[in-house]
Amino acid sequence: MPFDDASLRNALMADIAERHSSSGGLTDVDALRAGQDPNGAQGPNLVPMYGCSSTGSPAQLLPLYALGAWLLLRRRGSNLRNR
């Protein structure tokens, strides 16, 4: 939830307790404290990414779009038949 300090605090405390390490080196919280990317990415052009689709390409969403279009067309077709 955006701007929910309590949620962030709880997530960080859980991460500290479980000692997560996304990069296999420092724990994620230790990497954040050191000003590093906890995922292990390096370079000057680090771009923050959020959510489940942050590592995927837009092409991976094509099946979802196709399903949505199919459902929309199916719904419109049944509405026309009911008139």
Backbone bond lengths (Angstrom), bond angles and torsions (degrees), N, CA, C in turn:
res aa  C-N    CA-C-N  psi(-1)  N-CA   C-N-CA  omega(-1)  CA-C   N-CA-C  phi
1 M - - - 1.442 - - 1.531 107.82 -
2 P 1.321 118.57 127.60 1.457 121.42 -177.92 1.528 112.60 -62.36
3 F 1.316 116.09 139.76 1.459 123.75 175.09 1.528 113.22 60.93
4 D 1.322 117.01 26.24 1.460 121.63 178.04 1.530 107.48 -100.96
5 D 1.335 115.52 92.53 1.463 120.76 -176.26 1.525 112.25 -61.05
6 A 1.316 116.89 -37.08 1.461 119.94 -179.20 1.522 110.77 -65.23
7 S 1.320 116.91 -40.26 1.464 120.84 178.57 1.525 110.74 -64.89
8 L 1.325 117.18 -42.74 1.463 121.49 177.90 1.522 110.27 -62.63
9 R 1.318 116.41 -45.43 1.460 120.79 179.44 1.526 110.43 -59.56
10 N 1.339 117.43 -45.01 1.467 120.92 179.45 1.527 111.35 -62.83
11 A 1.333 116.81 -41.68 1.465 120.16 -179.98 1.524 111.27 -64.89
12 L 1.332 116.35 -41.85 1.464 119.49 179.00 1.525 111.35 -67.25
13 M 1.316 117.24 -40.03 1.468 120.04 178.74 1.529 110.86 -64.36
14 A 1.328 117.28 -39.52 1.468 120.62 177.06 1.523 110.45 -65.28
15 D 1.335 116.46 -40.20 1.459 120.72 179.41 1.525 110.73 -64.69
16 I 1.327 116.64 -40.47 1.466 120.53 177.60 1.524 110.07 -62.73
17 A 1.322 116.72 -45.59 1.467 120.70 -178.25 1.530 112.36 -64.80
18 E 1.331 116.59 -36.61 1.468 120.36 -177.07 1.525 112.31 -90.06
19 R 1.333 117.53 -8.96 1.458 123.62 177.45 1.525 112.46 53.74
20 H 1.341 116.05 50.92 1.461 121.72 177.92 1.519 110.31 -64.73
21 S 1.319 115.54 143.70 1.461 121.38 173.64 1.520 107.65 -140.22
22 S 1.326 116.91 100.28 1.460 121.28 -178.90 1.520 112.01 -71.08
23 S 1.330 116.78 -25.71 1.458 120.29 -176.27 1.523 112.81 -98.04
24 G 1.334 117.52 -10.46 1.451 120.61 -177.85 1.522 112.83 86.91
25 G 1.334 117.73 -1.91 1.461 122.15 178.91 1.508 109.79 -108.66
26 L 1.329 115.36 -112.89 1.460 121.12 177.25 1.522 109.83 -61.39
27 T 1.334 116.30 155.81 1.457 117.90 171.55 1.527 107.50 -66.42
28 D 1.317 117.06 159.11 1.460 121.06 -177.55 1.531 111.75 -58.47
29 V 1.331 117.36 -42.63 1.459 120.79 -178.67 1.525 110.14 -68.35
30 D 1.332 118.24 -39.65 1.467 120.57 177.34 1.528 110.86 -63.87
31 A 1.332 116.70 -37.91 1.463 120.21 177.58 1.527 110.32 -64.66
32 L 1.334 117.43 -42.05 1.470 120.65 177.21 1.522 110.95 -62.51
33 R 1.336 116.64 -42.10 1.469 120.40 178.75 1.531 111.43 -62.29
34 A 1.328 116.39 -32.68 1.468 121.17 -179.99 1.528 111.81 -84.65
35 G 1.337 117.37 0.17 1.455 120.94 179.74 1.514 113.08 77.32
36 Q 1.324 117.08 22.79 1.459 122.02 -179.84 1.518 110.67 -105.78
37 D 1.327 115.46 164.46 1.455 121.41 175.52 1.530 107.65 -79.26
38 P 1.334 119.35 119.63 1.464 120.68 -178.09 1.535 112.92 -65.90
39 N 1.335 117.87 -15.50 1.462 120.45 178.68 1.520 112.28 -84.41
40 G 1.316 117.21 -5.90 1.452 120.81 177.53 1.510 114.56 90.98
41 A 1.347 119.07 -0.87 1.462 121.02 178.71 1.520 109.05 -69.50
42 Q 1.319 115.20 146.03 1.457 119.67 -179.13 1.505 109.58 -131.14
43 G 1.311 115.73 161.68 1.446 121.08 177.78 1.511 111.01 122.07
44 P 1.340 116.36 164.62 1.456 119.95 -176.15 1.520 114.30 -79.68
45 N 1.314 118.94 -14.36 1.467 121.48 -174.29 1.529 111.93 -106.35
46 L 1.306 116.80 47.63 1.458 119.79 179.25 1.522 108.98 -71.39
47 V 1.311 116.83 128.94 1.458 122.36 -179.74 1.524 107.57 -117.32
48 P 1.344 117.80 123.93 1.458 118.80 178.51 1.520 110.97 -64.67
49 M 1.324 115.90 139.23 1.463 121.42 179.00 1.512 107.57 -133.19
50 Y 1.311 115.36 145.37 1.457 120.67 -173.57 1.527 110.71 -130.50
51 G 1.321 116.13 152.72 1.454 121.22 171.45 1.510 114.57 84.02
52 C 1.325 114.95 176.72 1.453 121.64 -175.67 1.515 113.02 -68.39
53 S 1.311 117.71 -29.78 1.460 119.67 -176.06 1.524 112.17 -91.24
54 S 1.319 118.29 10.89 1.463 120.11 -174.64 1.518 112.99 -66.81
55 T 1.326 118.50 -23.29 1.459 119.47 -179.76 1.518 112.40 -101.61
56 G 1.299 117.30 -5.31 1.457 120.61 -176.75 1.513 112.72 -94.25
57 S 1.312 114.76 166.10 1.458 119.66 177.15 1.529 108.86 -97.95
58 P 1.333 117.66 160.81 1.464 120.07 178.54 1.531 112.41 -59.18
59 A 1.326 117.85 -28.18 1.465 120.49 179.45 1.526 111.90 -63.29
60 Q 1.326 117.21 -25.31 1.463 120.06 179.21 1.528 111.40 -71.70
61 L 1.314 117.53 -15.53 1.457 121.17 178.49 1.526 112.26 -87.82
62 L 1.329 117.42 -6.71 1.464 121.30 -177.45 1.528 112.43 -55.22
63 P 1.341 120.71 -46.08 1.471 118.81 178.03 1.523 113.14 -60.12
64 L 1.332 116.84 -35.58 1.465 120.09 178.24 1.523 110.50 -66.08
65 Y 1.337 116.89 -43.77 1.465 120.60 177.59 1.529 110.67 -62.74
66 A 1.325 117.37 -41.70 1.464 121.00 -179.95 1.534 110.50 -62.86
67 L 1.325 116.31 -42.19 1.464 120.14 178.42 1.528 110.56 -63.21
68 G 1.327 116.82 -43.65 1.457 120.41 178.50 1.522 112.31 -61.48
69 A 1.331 116.47 -42.73 1.475 120.53 178.87 1.517 110.22 -64.49
70 W 1.329 116.82 -42.99 1.467 120.67 -179.93 1.532 110.47 -61.71
71 L 1.335 117.05 -44.77 1.466 120.17 179.53 1.528 111.33 -64.06
72 L 1.327 116.80 -40.01 1.454 120.86 179.04 1.530 110.98 -63.89
73 L 1.327 116.53 -45.97 1.469 120.17 179.08 1.523 111.35 -65.22
74 R 1.304 116.33 -38.45 1.475 120.45 178.86 1.526 110.40 -63.61
75 R 1.324 115.69 -42.17 1.465 120.05 179.96 1.524 110.82 -66.15
76 R 1.321 116.51 -43.53 1.469 119.60 178.65 1.520 111.37 -63.29
77 G 1.329 116.79 -38.90 1.456 120.52 178.83 1.503 112.35 -63.83
78 S 1.329 118.41 -39.60 1.457 120.07 179.23 1.522 111.24 -71.69
79 N 1.316 117.88 -31.19 1.468 120.73 176.67 1.536 110.70 -67.58
80 L 1.321 117.45 -37.21 1.464 120.40 178.86 1.534 111.05 -68.93
81 R 1.322 116.69 -36.91 1.474 119.97 -179.73 1.526 111.58 -69.98
82 N 1.329 118.41 -27.59 1.452 121.67 -178.05 1.519 113.74 -81.30
83 R 1.312 118.84 -4.19 1.475 121.17 -179.11 1.475 112.36 -80.38
